[in-house]
């Protein structure tokens, strides 16, 4: 997991969402996803989930959260816009949004 201060240094951005994900770990995963406002929030979410977890385990956690409770239409629209903007990015931002979006598609196909 990339420490949040390293991410801030490399990207030059720090959001309230990044602070929120690091400090409040008792929030349900689906609520964390609903609270995503920008790409930094997506990156921080995956960093939070990646503590000693493989990519498959992270995907399973996200898919389980979507299976238990659906995300709102507004959230889906926000994530869709982020995916359109960052899907072709070869860095951490592209990886993060593609990972989250793939989990959404996986649940919708079930």
Secondary structure, DSSP 8 states (H G I E B T S, - for coil): ---HHHHHHHH----HHHHHHHH-TTS-HHHHHHT--SHHHHHHHHHHHTTT--HHHHHHHHHHHHHHS---HHHHHHHHHHHHHHTT--SHHHHHHHHHHHHHHHHHH-
